[in-house]
Amino acid sequence: MLLRISWMFLLFNGIGILIFGILVVTYPRIAGTDLGLLRALGVATTGMGVFGTVITLMSYRRKERWAWLTLWYYPVFWTLHLVGGLPPGNDHIHQVVFIVISLLGLMLPFRHFFPRKTVKP
């Protein structure tokens, strides 16, 4: 059950990033900003959302350690956005929410990815 909840949290994170990237590509209207640069960032963010979603749905659900390690990018990404005051948004509440759910998604199933070694008698 913990593994299922955790991959759903990480999937939510990936889809959130994917949607943000698509919105930036589609509507890059920020006054005084290079629209080409914004679109390029939107495409990169969309790619990050796609990769995170695919890793979550395929390898993370199969309990592959490399996927668990790779998805630590989410809390790092959102923490840097929060500390740096980066977009999206100005309230930054969503960044705290994404940090919490990504950390829960990674820490709840820790023993699924790193089971305790049993000592043979």
C-alpha atoms as one frame of an Amber mdcrd trajectory, in Angstrom:
protein
   0.000   0.000   0.000   2.843   2.407   0.820   4.426   1.822  -2.567   1.152
   2.561  -4.330   0.609   5.796  -2.399   4.200   6.851  -2.990   4.181   6.372
  -6.756   0.884   8.256  -6.937   2.522  11.187  -5.094   5.445  11.132  -7.517
   3.111  10.795 -10.495   1.223  13.875  -9.290   4.555  15.702  -9.149   5.514
  14.666 -12.682   2.134  15.575 -14.126   2.236  18.955 -12.362   5.611  19.741
 -13.932   4.406  18.462 -17.309   1.309  20.684 -17.246   3.354  23.718 -16.209
   5.762  23.109 -19.100   2.929  22.807 -21.609   1.367  26.037 -20.308   4.666
  27.920 -20.632   5.116  26.688 -24.211   1.531  27.570 -25.102   1.196  30.913
 -23.277   4.684  32.460 -22.792   3.375  35.972 -22.060   5.448  37.643 -19.371
   6.161  41.343 -19.924   9.780  42.178 -20.688  10.858  38.572 -21.228  12.330
  36.887 -24.298   9.491  34.688 -25.586  11.918  32.313 -27.309  13.747  31.707
 -24.046  10.482  31.119 -22.202   9.315  28.644 -24.839  12.653  26.811 -24.627
  12.292  26.592 -20.841   8.729  25.356 -21.306   9.890  22.620 -23.670  12.634
  21.572 -21.229  10.146  21.542 -18.347   7.693  19.510 -20.414  10.460  16.996
 -21.102  11.311  16.817 -17.411   7.656  16.119 -16.618   7.467  13.390 -19.274
  10.658  11.686 -18.072   9.615  11.843 -14.418   6.170  10.473 -15.213   7.555
   7.592 -17.297  10.204   6.739 -14.682   7.518   6.736 -11.992   5.039   4.615
 -13.947   7.562   2.064 -15.163  10.764   1.668 -13.165   9.747   3.139  -9.804
   6.697   0.895  -9.611   8.986  -2.102 -10.295  11.093  -1.007  -7.304  14.216
  -0.306  -9.327  16.717   1.564  -7.148  18.023   3.766  -9.931  14.496   5.169
 -10.358  14.241   5.922  -6.640  17.586   7.723  -6.745  16.719   9.615  -9.939
  13.402  10.871  -8.589  15.213  12.691  -5.785  15.416  15.373  -8.438  11.853
  16.423  -7.517  12.441  17.640  -3.943  15.751  19.229  -5.012  14.038  20.987
  -7.947  11.170  22.323  -5.837  13.434  23.333  -2.939  15.665  25.333  -5.285
  12.573  26.991  -6.742  11.330  27.875  -3.267  14.671  29.167  -1.951  15.406
  31.063  -5.164  11.919  32.580  -5.390  11.520  31.128  -8.870   8.273  30.674
 -10.800   5.676  29.329 -11.163   3.510  31.628  -9.097   4.236  34.175  -6.414
   2.765  32.548  -3.313   5.112  29.517  -3.351   2.595  27.414  -1.378   2.416
  24.935  -4.250   6.198  24.507  -4.068   5.986  23.536  -0.405   3.203  21.074
  -1.267   5.276  19.536  -4.074   8.320  19.283  -1.762   6.275  17.484   0.893
   4.566  15.041  -1.478   7.807  14.241  -3.310   9.588  13.573  -0.008   6.718
  11.381   1.143   6.727   9.580  -2.191  10.404   8.786  -1.759  10.592   8.068
   1.968   7.425   6.036   2.594   8.541   3.005   0.572  12.224   3.199   1.564
  12.253  -0.441   2.749  10.822  -1.601  -0.596  13.918  -0.265  -2.324  16.419
  -1.041   0.442  15.191  -4.090   2.359  16.983  -5.141   5.515  19.445  -7.899
   5.015  18.602 -11.042   6.905  21.353 -12.879   8.709  21.370 -16.608   8.116
  21.880 -18.713  11.269
